Amino acid sequence: MHTREKHRKIVFYKTYFQDFFSKQNEKVKAKIIWTFDLIEELKRVPETYLKHIETTDGLYEIRVQMGGNIFRIFCFFDKGLLIVLANGFQKKTQKTPTKEIKKAIQIKNEYENEK
């Protein structure tokens, strides 16, 4: 069996992401996993799937679209290759809610302080 080369490794920090993931239906979970695989395997990930959030210091969002639903999962890089996942939410408006970004920054700071 040929395993595809990975350019990144996705790692979860505490249970923030799992709490969000466990609430999703099977189709959404499958799409999230598919998106994670893509992000790990592609050398250059299109902004459709991974985008830096302007006005933040190194915070990114993983973008998952399932039918008419849009989900965002915050993440950040650690040592270049490692992506650490923070909170996720279902996007209902054009703009990413500030409170979600603040929560993600809080989680990122928490992670960095524990290292």
C-alpha positions in Angstrom: 0.0 0.0 0.0 1.3 3.4 -1.0 1.0 6.0 1.7 0.9 9.6 0.5 3.6 11.9 1.7 2.5 14.4 4.3 3.6 18.0 4.4 1.9 18.8 7.7 0.6 16.9 10.7 -2.6 17.9 12.3 -2.6 17.8 16.0 -5.4 18.5 18.4 -5.0 20.7 21.5 -7.0 19.6 24.5 -10.7 18.8 23.6 -11.7 22.1 22.0 -11.9 20.6 18.5 -13.4 17.2 19.6 -16.2 19.0 21.4 -17.2 20.7 18.2 -16.6 17.6 16.0 -18.7 15.3 18.2 -21.8 17.5 17.6 -21.6 17.2 13.8 -23.5 14.7 11.7 -21.7 11.9 9.9 -21.6 13.7 6.5 -20.0 16.8 8.1 -17.5 14.7 10.0 -16.5 12.9 6.8 -16.0 16.2 5.0 -13.9 17.6 7.9 -11.7 14.5 7.8 -11.4 14.7 4.0 -10.4 18.4 4.3 -7.8 17.5 7.0 -6.3 14.8 4.8 -6.0 17.3 2.0 -4.3 19.9 4.2 -1.8 17.3 5.4 -1.0 16.1 1.9 -0.9 19.2 -0.3 2.3 21.1 -0.5 0.5 24.4 -1.2 -3.0 24.4 0.3 -5.5 26.6 -1.6 -7.2 29.4 0.4 -10.5 27.6 -0.2 -9.4 25.2 2.5 -6.9 27.1 4.7 -6.7 30.8 5.1 -4.8 33.2 7.3 -7.2 35.4 9.3 -6.3 39.0 8.7 -5.6 41.2 11.7 -4.3 38.1 13.7 -0.9 37.0 14.5 -0.7 33.6 12.9 -4.2 32.4 13.3 -5.7 30.4 10.4 -9.0 28.9 9.6 -9.7 25.6 8.0 -12.7 26.0 5.8 -15.1 23.1 5.3 -18.2 23.4 3.1 -20.9 20.8 3.2 -23.9 21.6 1.0 -25.1 25.0 2.1 -23.3 24.8 5.4 -19.9 26.4 6.1 -17.8 25.4 9.0 -14.6 27.0 10.2 -12.0 25.4 12.4 -9.3 27.6 13.8 -5.7 26.5 13.8 -2.1 27.8 13.9 1.3 26.5 13.1 3.9 25.3 15.5 7.4 24.7 14.3 6.4 25.2 10.7 4.8 21.9 9.9 2.5 21.3 12.8 -1.0 22.5 12.8 -2.7 22.7 16.1 -6.5 22.8 16.1 -8.5 25.1 18.3 -12.2 25.7 18.4 -14.6 25.2 15.5 -18.0 26.7 14.6 -20.7 26.8 11.9 -20.5 30.0 9.9 -23.8 31.7 9.4 -22.7 35.1 8.3 -20.2 36.6 5.8 -17.8 37.7 8.5 -16.1 35.4 11.0 -17.5 36.3 14.4 -15.1 38.3 16.5 -16.0 36.3 19.6 -14.9 33.1 17.8 -11.6 34.7 16.8 -11.0 35.9 20.4 -11.7 32.4 21.7 -9.2 31.0 19.2 -6.6 33.5 20.1 -7.1 32.7 23.8 -6.6 29.0 23.1 -3.5 29.8 21.0 -2.1 31.8 23.9 -3.0 29.1 26.4 -1.1 26.5 24.2 2.0 28.8 23.9 2.1 29.4 27.6 2.0 25.7 28.3 4.9 24.8 26.0 
